[in-house]
């Protein structure tokens, strides 16, 4: 049985709620502060859900390959700590790899979260 993907949207950017089991997130908009606040809330939700803070990996979307992102998502750390893989400036990255990212979103890694 396929896992149902949940989508939630709110007109209030401070009403963002995360469960901590999200595997794929896209934050967009011009307000950097709001994206940083949403990222902070996502990290806190992952920590609450998994019992420990996620290991955070940040990459520049203009200089990272899709294979490197997928390797990081699928790689297992020694401590089995949850991962949060962030691709910043992901506009061109997303456009270039849209089909692969859509396929990934259908069956994402459950031990890692991809944030574009």
KARAGI-V765775 format. One record per backbone hydrogen bond with DSSP energy under -0.5 kcal/mol. NH is the residue of the N-H (numbers start at 1). CO is the residue of the C=O. If there is no record, write none. Layout:
nh:NH co:CO
nh:NH co:CO
This chain:
nh:13 co:11
nh:15 co:12
nh:16 co:13
nh:25 co:114
nh:32 co:30
nh:35 co:31
nh:36 co:32
nh:37 co:33
nh:38 co:34
nh:39 co:35
nh:40 co:36
nh:41 co:37
nh:42 co:38
nh:43 co:39
nh:44 co:40
nh:45 co:41
nh:46 co:42
nh:47 co:43
nh:48 co:44
nh:49 co:45
nh:50 co:46
nh:51 co:47
nh:55 co:82
nh:56 co:54
nh:57 co:84
nh:59 co:86
nh:61 co:59
nh:61 co:88
nh:63 co:60
nh:64 co:60
nh:69 co:65
nh:70 co:66
nh:71 co:67
nh:72 co:68
nh:73 co:69
nh:74 co:70
nh:75 co:71
nh:77 co:75
nh:80 co:77
nh:83 co:111
nh:84 co:55
nh:85 co:113
nh:86 co:57
nh:86 co:84
nh:87 co:115
nh:88 co:59
nh:88 co:86
nh:94 co:90
nh:95 co:91
nh:96 co:92
nh:97 co:93
nh:98 co:95
nh:101 co:97
nh:102 co:98
nh:103 co:99
nh:104 co:100
nh:105 co:101
nh:106 co:102
nh:106 co:103
nh:107 co:103
nh:107 co:104
nh:113 co:83
nh:114 co:23
nh:115 co:85
nh:115 co:113
nh:116 co:25
nh:116 co:114
